[in-house]
Amino acid sequence: MTLPTSGLITVNDRGARAATTFGSVAAVGGNMVFIKKLTASSSSTLSFVDGASSVVLDNTYKEYLFTFKNIHPSTDNKSLMVNFRDGGTDYDAPKTTTAFRSGYNEGGSNTQLGYVGDYDLANGTGDQYLFEGLGADNDQSCSGYLHLFNPSSTTFVKHFISNFQGYRYNNYTSNWYVAGYCNVTAAIDAVQFKMDSGNIDAGDICLYGIL
């Protein structure tokens, strides 16, 4: 059986054996356009500011993606956080968020799964936790991503979703999911990342625009 060539794939009686076309990447899910990479080196903050240092965070793209590679704190048991700027100079956009995590320790004796109410915000202006309890041993770090949707909109609130996998100070693997929205109709023009205390010792954060 052969489907019309206007479809995405050609199949026969042995299954999906020969793919004739998958269309353009944009048709399937959107092109990723690299914008900026920041590398931590005992950094107190890493900030992406629209219009500064070649950063684009405006209506050029309706979706932005931050990727995080091996984020490592300067001291043990620290937490990676984010905040957003909605004009002015302060990173204090009001946010309503939710968070949950799963975890498992190296000894195989304990598991974690559940909503983490201590790390959500109810229209709060403080920093939002993305990953809690990160270890500072040489082999400990976290990696993940954060999606920010249509930050330049002046009509709707600004939604974001993140997922991080990391190696905690107490030798747990932990997977964190955080989502929420900046409860403003003003444009979000900058995003800042930092630890709850101390510095980001090492790691890369890259910003992409999604067409």
KANOR-V12328 format. One record per residue. SS is DSSP state (A for helix, B for strand, O for the rest). PHI is phi in whole degrees, -180 to 180 (999 if undefined). PSI is psi as a letter, one per 20 degrees, with the letter a starting at -180 (NA if undefined). Layout:
((SS;PHI;PSI) (SS;PHI;PSI))
//
This chain:
((O;999;p) (O;-122;p) (O;-80;q) (O;-58;q) (O;-66;i) (O;-75;i) (O;-77;a) (O;-92;i) (O;-153;q) (B;-104;p) (B;-126;r) (B;-138;a) (O;-71;i) (O;-102;j) (B;101;a) (B;-80;n) (B;-98;h) (B;-129;o) (O;-88;o) (O;-86;h) (O;-160;q) (O;-117;j) (O;70;a) (O;-79;q) (A;-60;h) (A;-61;h) (A;-69;h) (A;-80;g) (O;-162;i) (O;108;q) (O;-79;q) (B;-95;p) (B;-114;o) (B;-66;p) (B;-115;g) (B;-158;q) (B;-121;p) (B;-116;p) (B;-114;p) (B;-77;q) (B;-150;n) (B;52;l) (B;-96;p) (O;-72;h) (O;-145;q) (B;-126;o) (B;-122;p) (B;-110;o) (B;-115;p) (O;-57;p) (O;86;i) (O;-114;p) (O;54;l) (O;68;j) (O;-83;p) (O;-114;p) (O;-148;m) (O;-140;b) (O;-80;j) (O;-60;h) (O;-130;q) (O;-89;i) (B;-141;p) (B;-124;q) (B;-125;p) (B;-104;p) (B;-115;q) (B;-124;p) (B;-121;o) (B;51;l) (B;-74;p) (B;-127;p) (B;-81;r) (O;-78;h) (O;-134;r) (O;-72;q) (O;60;l) (B;-117;r) (B;-124;p) (B;-81;p) (B;-134;r) (B;-136;q) (B;-149;r) (B;-127;q) (B;-108;p) (O;-117;l) (O;104;r) (O;75;b) (O;-120;i) (O;-94;q) (O;-94;n) (O;-150;k) (O;-62;p) (O;-66;p) (B;-132;q) (B;-118;p) (B;-140;r) (B;-142;q) (B;-146;q) (B;-145;r) (B;-144;q) (B;-127;q) (B;-161;r) (B;-155;p) (B;-91;r) (O;-62;h) (O;-76;i) (O;71;k) (O;-108;i) (O;-152;q) (B;-126;q) (B;-136;p) (B;-161;p) (B;164;r) (B;-67;p) (O;-114;n) (A;-68;h) (A;-71;i) (A;-119;j) (O;-103;r) (O;-129;q) (B;-116;n) (B;57;k) (B;-91;q) (O;-99;i) (O;-73;r) (O;-70;q) (B;-97;p) (B;-67;p) (B;-110;h) (B;-153;p) (B;-110;q) (B;75;k) (B;-70;p) (O;-84;q) (O;-110;j) (O;-59;q) (O;-57;h) (O;-101;j) (O;-104;p) (O;-167;r) (B;-135;q) (B;-139;q) (B;173;b) (B;-153;q) (B;-138;p) (B;-100;p) (B;-122;p) (B;-106;p) (O;46;l) (O;-66;h) (O;-88;i) (O;-61;p) (O;-110;j) (O;-114;g) (O;-109;r) (O;-67;r) (B;-111;o) (B;-84;q) (B;-146;q) (B;-139;p) (B;-137;q) (B;-144;p) (B;-132;q) (B;-117;p) (B;-152;r) (B;-112;o) (B;-80;r) (O;-61;h) (O;-98;k) (O;66;k) (B;-104;q) (B;-85;p) (B;-139;p) (B;-121;o) (B;-111;p) (B;-120;p) (B;-133;p) (B;-149;q) (B;171;a) (B;-147;q) (B;-82;o) (O;-86;m) (O;-140;q) (O;-98;i) (O;-68;q) (O;-68;q) (O;-88;o) (O;-117;j) (B;-162;q) (B;-132;p) (B;-127;p) (B;-121;q) (B;-164;r) (B;-88;q) (O;-66;h) (O;-158;q) (O;76;a) (O;-109;r) (B;-84;o) (B;-71;h) (B;-159;r) (B;128;r) (B;-118;q) (B;-124;p) (B;-115;q) (B;-112;p) (B;-127;q) (B;-99;q) (B;-110;o) (O;-76;NA))
//
